[in-house]
Amino acid sequence: MTKNASLALDKRTGFGGRRGLMLVLSSPSGAGKTSISRRLLAGENELELSVSVTTRERRPGEVEGKDYHYVSRDDFHLMINNREMLEYARVFDHYYGTPSAPVMAALAAGRDVLFDIDWQGTQQLADANSDDLVSVFILPPSTRDLEKRLLNRAQDSADIVAARMSKASDEISHYREYDYILVNVDLDQSVSEVKAILQAERLRRDRLVGLTNFVKRLRAGY
């Protein structure tokens, strides 16, 4: 076998794999993280959504196991006590959390996991596993745009919209805790920017499995 043939074989079987990453998108409600997430999932074969557990009731059109896993408060706290959560938080009198087992399995298999969570959950992920974390905070163009988007989607009552607007300022204050900042003026452009971040992060040296041995073979003339 020639040296060039050996190198090609090694690239297929040794180097070329990578460890997956955790891509977090956070924003105030209505800034666009859910719309961006849906577009990413539709166009990225190596990206899967982390399905959170929640104690809130299922909304019309939501599907168990796809949008959320819906559980009682007692079951949620049992998962916390059993250390089955990567992160969890209480938001608007409901609990949300990320089961750890499916996420860790995906990362080990070289798949990326998308998280649609708030700043509290992002902090917990950073504390638990910062090496695999890539975080993006999405800002609205203006407060007026944010309120308009919340009203137009017609999912919440006027009181809940007001509560979300009141909470937005506090959420935005945590922007410094994120790796990347994106102002969502145009959805297509925002999706393209997140894809660029994702592609760059996939090429980080520490995520490339077998890179050290591959370089050694190159230096040895193979």
Residue, then its C-alpha position, 0 to 999 in steps of 0.5 A: m500500500t502506498k503512503n498516499a493510500s494509507l493517508a486516505l484510509d486513515k482519514r476515513t477510519g481514524f481522523g475525520g470524526r468529532r465530538g458533538l457540541m451543545l448549541v444554546l440559543s437564548s433570547p427574551s420571549g418573542a425575539g425569535k429563538t424558536s423560529i431560528s431553531r426550527r430553521l436550523l433543525a430543518g437544514e442541519n442533518e447533524l443537529e438535533l433538538s434537546v427535548s426539555v421536561t416541563t411542568r406546564e400544561r401542553r399548548p394546542g398543537e404541541v406534541e408530547g416527546k417532540d415539543y416537551h416531555y410533560v410531567s408533574r411537579d413531583d416527577f420533576h423534582l424526583m428527576i432533580n434528586n436523582r441527578e438526571m438533569l443537566e439544567y433546570a429552572r423555574v420560569f413563570d411559575h413552571y419548571y423546565g429542565t434538560p434530561s442529561a442521558p440523551v444529550m451525553a449520548a448524542l455528543a459522544a456520537g458526534r451529533d450536535v444538540l440544540f437548546d432553546i433555554d434561558w440564561q439560568g439554564t445556560q449558566q448551569l450548562a456552563d458549570a456542568n460542561s463548558d467545553d462542549l457549550v456554544s452559546v448565542f444570545i438573540l436580541p430584538p431590534s427594539t422593545r417595540d418590535l419585541e412587544k409586537r411579535l409577542l402580540n402577533r403570535a397570539q399564544d398568550s393572554a394580555d397579562i402574560v404578554a405584559a409579564r414577558m415584556s417586564k421580564a425581558s429587561d432582566e433577561i437582556s442584562h445577561y447578554r455578556e454571559y454568552d459567546y455570541i450576540l445576534v440582533n434578529v432583524d431578518l430571520d433569513q440573515s439570522v439563520s445564516e449567521v447561526k449556521a456560520i457560528l455552528q460550522a466554525e465551532r465544529l472545526r475547533r481543534d479540541r473537538l476533532v477526534g483523532l487529530t493528534n494521531f493524524v498529524k503525527r502520521l502526516r509528519a512521518g510522511y504518510 
